[in-house]
Amino acid sequence: MDLSDQLKNLFPDHDFKEENEPQEESQDQLWLQDDPLLCKFEKRKGKVNTIIDGYTGATEDFKQLAKELKTTLGVGGSFKNDTIIIQGDYRDRIMEILKDKGFKVKRVGG
């Protein structure tokens, strides 16, 4: 009798599911849209920022994309008002990463 069987005997009403498998599948699958994402360059309070805007899918998917971009680039950033703000000018690298994921990207500004 293994641990899962013992837990089922102790808590017969509880539905035991393995949560690792669905989370791994959802991390790789982001909703790809037809319209391009907008990749902008702005200065805010004297600091250089790259802003990604125009995602029409679920907010959770866009937050997950923001986290992946920040960890891949090794920079800071945030997610506010349905936009991703990345610290620094990383437009070229961000556009490459998004194109590899299957997104259409449009460069806006200089």
N, C-alpha and C positions, 0 to 999 in steps of 0.2 A: 504494500500500500504506500503510494508516494504522497508527497505533501499536498498536491491538488485534490486527491481523493479524501484526505483527512479534512481539508478545508470544506469540501462539499458536504461531508458528514456533519461538521460543526455548524455550517451555515447553509441549510438546504434551500432557503428562499433566494439566496444571492446568486446572481448570474455571473459566473466567472468567465471573462473574456481576456484573451491576450491582446494587450493594447499596442504592442510594438509593431505588429505587421501593418495595420491600417495607417499608422502615422508615417511609416517609411514610404508607402505608396503615395500618400498625399503630398509629401515633400517634393517629389520629383515632378508632379503633375500640376502645372500652373495653367490657368485659362489663357489661351492665346487669342488675342482680338484681331479684328481686321484693320482697325485704324492704327496708325503708328503711334508709338510713345514719343513724347517730346522731350528732348534732352537739351536743357538750357544752361547758360553760364551767367551767373549774377554775382555782384558784390553786395554783401549785406554787412553793414557796420564796419566797412573796411576789410572784410574777410572775403575770400573767394569761395564760391559754392557752386556745385553742379546740382541742378534741379531736374527731376524726372517727373513728368506729369502726363495726364491723358489716359490713365488706365481705367477701363470701364467694367472690370470684373469685380470679384468679391474683395472687400477690404482686407480680409485675412490673407488672401493670396498676395496682395500688394505689400503687406507688412512682411510676409515671408521673403518676398523678392528683395525688399530693402535690407533685411538681415543678411541674406546671401551676398548681396553686393558689398555691404560693409565688411563682412568677414573676408571675402575674396580680395578686396583691395587693401584691407588692413587699415581702414580709416574710420573716423567717427561720422556720425550723421544722425538723422532723425526722420520720423514719418509724421507729417502734420497736414491736415486738410487735404487728404488724398494726393499728397505729393511726397516724393522722397527727396530729402536734402542731404547731399554728400559733401563733406568738408573737403575743399580743394578742387582743382580743375582736372577731372578725370573723364572728360567727355569721350575721348577716343577709346579708352579702355572699357568704359561702361557700355558704349555702343557695341563693341566687339562681344562682350559677355552676353548682352541682350540678344544680339543676332545669333549667337551660338545656341541660345535657349529657344530660338524660333520666333522672337518678336520682331516686328518691323519698327525701326527707329528713325526718327527725323531729327536732324540737328537744327536747332533754332538759335539764331544770333551768330556773331563773329566766328 
